[in-house]
């Protein structure tokens, strides 16, 4: 969806992963196998080889198959097979896969001293599917297209980061020779980006599909999605139902010599979408015909499948486990009484029974308790802390003590807003678990369920935001930056559109530290600073972290070379092979 320049929204990849999580229901823990300690689970066992057809069974269609409109958090699924970008994610399991590596560029970018200028050089021998060379002008044009109102929907960062980006309207309206002047192309292999503020994480942003090259002469505007010109190992030969059925075949002009990240083992990739989740899992489990060489990139296991897996060792071998940077939390609006009182917020923090919340979210195999806002992965800057330690089941006695100090010795009556969507993040199930925990601390909670669109509109509105609601957030890339800044940077408070700074926090010290961290090009050092900032913000009791999700997905019996990284926690189809 299009957003105003200063607003932020939940990344498309996060929303799709979150939606997929809605099909998971688990009463008890089931241990499934998957990649561990960075070692790949090679699935069918034999050495991967080229050939065959990989079938992808998904519930959500791959709509808007245009690099300007996609919001893929760096790819790794279907778009990454067609669109190469300046950088991409390292195609390895676990934490190793949370790093940016060169793709079309020779390196991840060369920053100026203050990280406001980034320079890239393209590799030799890069070609489009028609054999024409990929140039720096093609990448510049691809980025410029993403500013056009007709092609909205992609990541909004460039509009904020590039000098002049907030006013630029795309190449269809701006017909000047220079286009967006903050992107320079001094020659066919060089790009220079001029930013209006330091951004040490620019190499991570450069993995977004907006950085894919688009030849100006082949641009057909809103119809480009029907046959985008490939720069990756596969090209689109069929796209029906706006992404419901995609067929990809080999791009003969792609060279593995220029692309060390994608293996392109199958000859054909056949993507079938719009399927019921239970049907997908049944087909993967049975593995008849073409389904033996099938995977899903958006559907988790449901209760029937998990029960089946618990009694079937062969199926257990075909479950991949992933972790995406994502947090579900209770959000406070301190502008609404009694949440303006820190002691009330602290009392609720102590009262939460995370074990019951975990059970409501699907069980310990599918959700990990959270006491930090940042997810558990190192790349986000995860620093263990618990600002209000109450164990797994809460501390109602401590909560009552704080309520008394806040002037509520006889308890409180509050309203908790949640979505009526059948998911296990913002749903009535999680809200009920919170309600029951707070009741033990003398807090009566009334549940206010809203249809999902109404829920989003209300909780993201400065004017209508409730005092207490269930929130969730997923990062656009594995770093604390796109996790903490949209939620706690006071300069990102949006008064007339979608606002995600639920606490409306505008703390000069927090804002300054965000700016200081953004100057760092050493992302390991930046991660440590993000973790320290998380701890500092956590002490303010502006939210109550509840849990981080775990994703478990089945794949076909003839699929091998399974890679699931901490970048997005889902199977990377650019790595798989079929028998």
GUGUBA-174688 format. One record per residue (C-alpha): x, y negated, z negated. Coordinates in Angstrom, 3 decimals. Each point is the difference from the previous one (the first is absolute). Layout:
! GUGUBA-174688
X	Y	Z
...
END
This chain:
! GUGUBA-174688
0.000	0.000	0.000
1.167	-3.563	0.677
1.082	-1.948	-3.048
0.883	-3.669	-0.639
3.731	-0.627	0.149
0.510	-0.260	-3.749
-2.109	2.983	-0.975
1.077	3.601	-0.534
-1.954	3.184	0.447
0.459	3.653	-0.811
2.101	1.524	2.783
-1.847	2.108	2.530
2.212	2.969	-0.743
-0.788	-0.326	-3.688
-3.709	-0.311	0.652
-0.014	3.098	2.206
2.052	2.003	-2.491
-2.304	-1.208	-2.750
-3.060	0.984	1.986
1.480	3.404	0.611
0.547	0.405	-3.719
-3.726	-0.292	-0.452
-0.519	3.563	1.169
2.137	1.423	-2.775
-1.716	1.402	-3.067
1.852	2.220	-2.426
-1.031	1.079	-3.440
3.287	1.638	-0.921
3.571	-0.106	1.221
1.048	2.013	3.040
3.685	0.107	0.760
0.677	-0.232	3.708
3.327	0.176	1.715
1.510	-2.770	2.053
3.322	-1.703	0.579
1.971	-0.387	-3.208
3.165	-1.872	-0.833
0.290	-1.302	3.547
0.281	3.440	1.593
-2.303	0.673	2.933
-2.616	2.705	-0.083
0.448	1.494	3.473
-3.446	1.563	0.068
-0.039	2.988	2.351
3.614	0.714	-0.829
1.862	0.214	3.315
2.198	-2.730	1.416
-2.178	-2.689	1.635
-0.061	0.054	3.780
-1.672	-2.000	2.741
-3.250	0.978	1.673
-3.669	0.637	-0.654
-2.895	-2.214	-1.052
-0.392	-1.583	-3.417
-3.627	-0.589	-0.980
-0.811	-2.775	-2.459
-3.331	0.320	-1.853
-1.069	-3.258	-1.664
-3.098	-1.483	-1.540
0.780	-3.621	0.939
0.436	-0.845	3.714
3.170	-1.827	1.016
-1.858	-3.146	1.061
1.546	-3.113	1.555
2.976	1.862	1.456
1.854	-3.238	0.717
3.259	-0.825	-1.840
-1.251	-3.518	-0.729
-3.122	1.287	-1.763
1.351	2.992	-1.899
0.860	-0.191	-3.677
2.023	3.161	-0.480
2.492	-0.761	-2.794
2.882	0.973	2.239
-1.666	2.792	1.934
0.890	3.664	-0.457
-3.327	1.164	1.351
-1.435	-0.238	3.516
1.010	-3.607	0.851
3.638	0.727	-0.726
0.041	2.560	2.815
-0.780	-2.717	2.554
1.316	-3.233	-1.494
3.620	-0.478	-0.985
0.941	-3.045	-2.059
3.173	-1.868	-0.977
0.316	2.154	-3.116
-1.853	3.052	-1.236
-0.055	2.072	-3.126
2.558	2.670	-0.633
-1.722	3.248	0.990
0.946	2.009	-3.084
-1.814	1.484	-2.954
-0.637	-1.827	-3.239
2.006	-3.013	-1.104
2.426	0.247	2.915
-2.884	-0.812	2.321
-0.752	-3.304	-1.700
2.824	-1.848	1.747
-0.048	-1.975	3.236
2.353	1.173	2.762
0.682	-1.305	3.538
-2.430	0.906	2.774
0.185	-2.162	3.130
2.663	-2.116	-1.700
3.605	0.980	-0.652
-0.367	-0.736	-3.719
-2.622	-1.132	-2.495
0.754	-3.666	0.620
2.727	-2.505	-0.775
-1.130	-2.704	-2.429
1.307	-3.493	-0.489
1.409	-0.830	-3.395
-3.376	-1.042	-1.357
-2.039	2.663	1.886
-1.978	-2.589	1.979
1.504	1.037	3.361
0.058	3.625	1.180
1.779	1.166	3.147
-0.536	3.278	1.862
1.762	1.611	2.959
-1.782	2.616	2.101
1.519	3.371	0.836
1.145	0.837	3.510
-2.167	2.115	2.285
-3.439	-0.855	-1.416
-2.856	0.522	2.469
-3.771	-0.215	0.221
-2.011	2.955	1.291
0.164	-1.417	3.549
3.808	-0.041	-0.103
0.345	-3.781	-0.287
2.486	-1.269	-2.617
-1.149	-1.183	-3.409
1.303	-3.508	-0.670
-0.015	-2.440	-2.877
-2.654	-2.022	1.867
-2.330	3.022	-0.122
0.288	0.196	-3.775
-0.470	-3.748	-0.396
-3.113	0.179	2.176
-1.327	2.986	-1.951
0.285	-2.006	-3.216
-1.592	-3.082	1.555
-3.020	2.042	1.114
-0.667	0.918	-3.637
-0.798	-3.677	-0.703
-2.881	-0.029	2.514
-3.437	-0.101	-1.587
-1.180	2.593	2.530
2.551	2.486	-1.349
-0.331	-0.593	-3.728
0.274	2.749	-2.594
3.727	0.603	-0.359
2.285	-0.886	-2.885
-0.288	-3.735	-0.848
3.527	-0.602	-1.262
1.541	-1.499	3.142
-2.569	-2.766	-0.016
1.289	-0.970	-3.433
3.687	0.722	0.457
0.878	-1.389	3.437
0.515	-3.744	0.389
-3.046	-1.330	1.818
-1.836	3.294	-0.396
-2.895	-1.530	-1.924
-0.950	-2.134	3.026
0.877	2.312	2.873
-3.032	1.447	1.837
1.639	2.586	2.254
1.090	0.032	3.644
-3.500	-0.079	1.510
-0.588	-3.524	-1.307
3.609	-1.160	-0.167
1.354	0.127	3.536
3.221	-1.882	-0.755
3.226	1.462	1.279
1.557	0.445	-3.444
-2.972	1.569	-1.778
0.593	0.376	-3.732
3.223	-1.966	-0.367
1.017	1.647	-3.271
0.759	3.178	1.998
2.977	-0.575	2.275
1.175	2.346	2.754
3.382	-1.378	1.108
0.506	3.034	2.235
-1.757	3.221	0.963
1.296	1.908	-3.029
-0.087	-2.576	-2.820
-2.788	-1.262	-2.243
0.375	-2.701	-2.645
-2.797	-0.578	-2.519
-0.209	-3.299	-1.916
-1.956	0.241	-3.246
-1.346	-2.838	-2.074
1.152	1.646	-3.237
2.468	2.737	-1.008
-1.294	3.511	0.627
2.461	2.729	-0.882
-2.528	2.692	0.923
-0.282	-1.053	3.641
1.482	3.371	1.155
-2.974	1.752	-1.636
-2.494	-2.310	1.682
1.745	0.602	3.341
-1.320	3.571	-0.096
-3.585	-1.211	0.535
-1.491	0.633	3.430
-0.161	-3.736	0.723
3.726	0.362	0.757
-0.668	2.480	2.826
0.913	-1.265	3.486
-2.787	-0.893	2.431
0.776	-0.869	3.652
-1.789	-3.276	0.771
-0.967	1.089	3.532
-1.695	3.142	-1.334
-1.973	-1.775	-2.717
-3.744	0.385	0.555
-1.099	-1.755	-3.188
-2.695	1.804	-1.951
0.096	2.866	2.529
3.691	0.663	-0.626
-0.926	2.585	-2.648
-1.430	2.244	2.731
3.460	0.528	1.475
2.761	-1.694	-1.985
3.417	0.229	1.627
2.038	2.475	-2.022
3.448	-0.628	-1.415
-0.063	3.230	-2.018
0.290	3.718	0.777
-3.663	0.347	1.054
-2.381	-1.922	2.240
-3.791	-0.272	-0.129
-1.748	1.946	2.767
-3.455	0.046	-1.590
-1.810	-2.217	-2.483
-3.748	0.512	-0.339
-2.455	-1.180	-2.639
2.384	-2.763	-1.170
2.532	2.433	-1.364
-2.251	2.955	-0.767
1.845	2.095	2.574
3.576	-0.896	0.867
2.265	2.098	2.183
3.706	-0.751	0.128
2.554	1.575	2.324
3.723	-0.426	0.323
1.426	-3.341	1.082
2.635	1.128	2.488
1.899	-3.281	-0.365
0.449	0.307	-3.760
3.512	1.080	-0.950
0.851	1.795	-3.196
3.465	-1.559	0.315
-1.545	-3.342	-0.977
-2.378	1.430	-2.596
1.414	2.058	-2.853
-3.155	-0.199	-2.114
-2.653	1.686	2.160
0.465	3.601	1.151
-2.940	0.307	2.405
-0.131	3.793	-0.154
-3.518	0.646	1.408
-0.707	-0.568	3.689
-3.473	-1.356	-0.753
-1.704	-1.602	-2.995
-3.796	0.378	-0.003
-1.710	-2.232	-2.599
-3.616	0.815	-0.920
-1.707	-2.390	-2.426
-3.401	-0.692	-1.486
-0.077	3.440	-1.640
-1.496	0.860	-3.371
2.703	0.488	-2.640
-1.236	3.433	-1.025
0.017	1.089	3.633
3.585	-1.180	0.414
1.201	1.931	-3.025
-1.919	3.120	1.008
1.509	-0.075	3.480
3.509	-0.486	-1.383
-0.496	2.798	-2.487
-1.339	2.482	2.547
2.494	-0.977	2.684
-1.812	1.524	2.972
1.192	-0.760	3.517
1.362	-3.528	0.406
-0.651	-0.694	-3.704
2.978	2.185	-0.915
2.150	-2.844	1.338
-1.996	-2.804	-1.629
0.596	-2.628	-2.679
-1.941	-2.870	-1.545
1.344	-3.439	-0.798
-2.964	-1.314	-1.981
-1.888	2.808	-1.774
0.745	1.414	-3.429
-1.059	3.355	-1.330
-3.481	0.351	-1.490
-1.197	2.129	-2.916
-0.868	3.126	1.995
3.369	0.000	1.748
1.910	-0.559	-3.231
-1.786	2.945	-1.594
0.851	2.122	3.034
3.632	-1.077	-0.099
0.284	0.933	-3.658
-0.597	3.638	0.975
1.903	0.090	3.281
3.801	-0.135	-0.050
0.193	-0.453	3.761
-2.212	-3.078	-0.125
2.026	-1.354	-2.906
3.018	-0.045	2.298
-1.866	-2.248	2.398
-0.767	-2.914	-2.287
2.047	-3.169	0.249
0.107	-2.294	-3.031
0.604	-3.722	0.372
0.158	-3.172	-2.073
-1.031	-3.363	1.393
0.689	-3.301	-1.760
-3.474	-0.563	-1.385
-1.521	-0.975	-3.345
-3.542	0.043	-1.353
-0.504	-2.381	-2.916
-2.439	-1.962	-2.120
0.078	-3.634	1.074
-0.727	-2.867	-2.412
-1.218	-3.451	0.992
1.221	-2.212	-2.878
-2.233	-2.808	1.248
-2.977	2.004	-1.292
-0.622	0.395	-3.736
0.968	1.967	-2.040
2.897	0.948	2.296
1.556	-3.426	-0.532
1.146	1.368	-3.364
3.212	2.089	0.400
-0.894	2.068	-3.057
-3.195	1.201	1.667
1.975	1.051	3.072
2.561	1.714	-2.205
-2.741	1.817	-1.904
-1.400	1.428	3.231
3.526	1.025	1.019
0.395	1.968	-3.238
-3.466	1.557	0.250
0.431	1.590	3.440
0.065	3.793	0.064
2.124	0.673	3.066
-0.517	3.743	-0.220
-3.738	-0.360	0.486
0.607	-2.467	2.836
2.385	2.481	1.643
-2.635	2.723	-0.284
-2.535	-2.288	1.667
2.486	-0.748	2.768
0.423	3.674	0.859
2.303	1.478	-2.628
3.694	-0.109	-0.789
0.992	1.524	3.324
-1.539	-2.908	1.856
0.625	-2.975	-2.255
2.877	-1.090	-2.224
-0.629	-2.205	-3.050
1.271	-3.554	0.431
1.226	-2.408	-2.660
1.866	-2.184	2.525
-1.565	-1.970	2.825
2.775	1.090	2.372
-0.182	3.616	1.237
2.455	2.612	-1.235
2.321	-0.023	3.034
3.456	-1.539	-0.348
-0.348	-2.047	3.180
-2.759	-2.062	-1.618
2.264	-0.830	-2.920
-1.826	2.283	-2.412
1.163	-0.760	-3.539
-1.686	2.111	-2.698
-1.846	-1.992	-2.636
-3.241	0.101	-1.927
-0.931	-3.447	-1.272
-2.833	1.389	-2.131
0.951	3.594	-0.865
-3.007	2.083	-0.888
0.941	3.448	1.251
-1.964	1.923	2.600
-3.302	-0.200	-1.881
0.019	-3.585	-1.267
0.179	-1.643	-3.422
-3.508	-1.209	-0.940
1.108	-0.930	-3.537
2.583	-2.451	1.328
-2.574	-1.355	2.441
-2.483	-0.656	-2.831
2.715	-1.765	-1.979
0.725	-2.360	2.897
-3.695	-0.639	0.608
-0.374	-1.020	-3.641
2.923	-2.411	0.373
-1.706	-1.401	3.089
-3.172	-0.710	-1.988
-1.988	3.052	1.114
-0.045	2.150	-3.125
-3.360	1.448	1.000
1.179	0.946	3.464
-0.834	-1.308	3.453
-2.369	0.573	2.868
1.599	-0.290	3.450
-0.868	0.642	3.633
2.293	2.071	2.215
-0.433	-0.435	3.746
0.770	2.953	2.267
-0.736	1.262	3.478
-2.704	2.527	0.757
2.184	1.503	2.746
0.685	3.703	-0.498
3.695	-0.364	-0.668
2.059	0.735	-3.082
1.558	-3.408	-0.505
-2.651	-2.679	-0.402
-2.996	2.318	-0.362
-2.563	0.590	-2.707
1.921	3.108	-1.128
3.050	-2.038	-0.982
-2.188	-2.792	-1.385
-1.842	2.491	-2.210
3.290	1.323	-1.405
0.983	-3.575	-0.881
-3.431	-0.600	-1.534
0.267	3.045	-2.259
3.516	-0.892	-1.171
-0.907	-3.579	-0.879
-3.101	1.140	-1.876
2.277	1.684	-2.559
1.606	-3.389	-0.659
-3.368	-1.652	-0.623
-0.263	-1.481	3.487
-3.287	0.605	1.785
0.491	0.025	3.757
-2.810	-0.556	2.477
0.770	1.312	3.468
-0.750	-2.171	3.015
0.294	2.046	3.174
0.084	-1.804	3.336
-0.122	1.283	3.567
3.583	0.051	1.207
-0.146	-3.085	2.243
-1.759	-1.996	-2.724
2.530	1.274	-2.519
2.897	-1.220	2.141
-1.603	-3.369	0.686
-0.768	-0.622	-3.657
3.284	1.176	-1.515
2.043	-1.981	2.543
-1.896	-3.259	-0.413
1.297	-2.731	-2.306
-3.576	-1.229	-0.435
-1.667	3.354	-0.677
2.793	2.146	-1.478
-1.252	1.921	-3.051
1.850	0.010	-3.295
0.861	3.716	0.162
0.134	2.309	3.003
1.870	2.987	1.385
2.644	-1.069	2.507
2.483	1.812	2.213
2.997	-1.018	2.092
2.350	1.654	2.464
3.225	-1.508	1.310
0.734	-0.737	3.661
3.518	1.365	-0.414
1.860	1.658	-2.889
1.030	-2.991	-2.093
-1.233	-1.946	-2.964
-0.407	-3.094	2.178
-3.212	0.848	1.871
-1.251	1.533	-3.237
0.487	-2.785	-2.540
-0.066	-3.152	2.134
-3.543	0.281	1.434
-1.375	0.772	-3.469
1.969	-2.337	-2.273
1.517	-2.815	2.115
-1.991	-3.132	-0.806
0.654	-1.453	3.433
-1.904	2.881	1.546
-3.226	-0.801	-1.814
-2.632	-0.404	2.708
-2.981	-2.133	-0.948
-2.071	0.204	3.178
0.610	3.591	1.187
1.174	3.385	-1.281
2.071	-0.518	-3.154
2.016	2.825	-1.588
1.546	-1.874	-2.921
-2.785	1.199	-2.284
1.429	-1.719	-3.094
0.517	-3.218	1.989
3.460	-0.047	-1.532
2.041	-3.027	1.032
3.032	0.258	-2.243
2.948	-2.130	1.253
2.482	2.471	-1.509
-1.613	2.943	1.807
-0.206	-1.943	3.267
3.652	-1.011	-0.302
1.164	3.541	-0.667
-1.898	1.243	3.055
1.841	-2.591	2.101
3.341	0.971	-1.505
-0.529	3.697	0.668
-1.054	-0.732	3.584
3.420	-1.526	0.595
1.720	3.324	-0.656
1.032	2.121	2.962
1.326	2.701	-2.332
-3.307	1.849	-0.369
1.250	2.203	-2.841
0.793	-3.131	-2.002
-3.359	-1.452	1.015
-1.774	3.152	-1.183
1.503	-0.378	-3.466
-1.218	-3.579	-0.158
-3.509	1.011	1.126
-0.067	2.565	-2.806
1.007	-2.582	-2.581
-2.641	-2.395	1.305
-2.627	2.733	-0.199
0.851	0.483	-3.654
-0.195	-3.740	-0.672
-3.402	-0.293	1.661
-1.233	3.187	-1.692
0.487	-1.587	-3.426
-2.598	-2.624	0.921
-2.745	2.691	0.044
-1.508	-1.262	3.250
-0.800	3.525	1.164
-0.067	3.540	-1.338
1.815	2.438	2.328
-1.962	3.253	0.120
1.575	2.425	2.471
2.025	0.545	3.157
-1.492	2.514	2.485
1.648	3.171	1.322
-0.894	1.268	3.480
-0.258	3.673	0.926
-0.595	1.021	3.597
-0.186	3.286	1.828
1.694	0.694	3.336
-0.325	2.788	2.549
1.843	3.310	-0.284
2.017	-0.594	3.177
1.191	-3.476	-1.024
3.520	-0.470	-1.302
2.518	-2.675	-0.961
-2.283	-1.813	-2.431
1.310	-3.385	-1.102
-1.847	-2.145	-2.563
1.751	-3.155	-1.161
-0.683	-2.444	-2.797
-0.682	-2.696	2.590
-3.635	1.008	0.415
-0.265	3.470	-1.543
-1.473	1.668	3.090
1.272	2.542	2.500
2.214	-1.520	2.708
-1.177	1.422	3.312
3.092	-1.295	1.798
1.934	2.787	-1.737
-2.228	3.069	0.327
0.425	2.873	2.430
-2.407	2.778	0.960
0.622	3.652	0.849
END
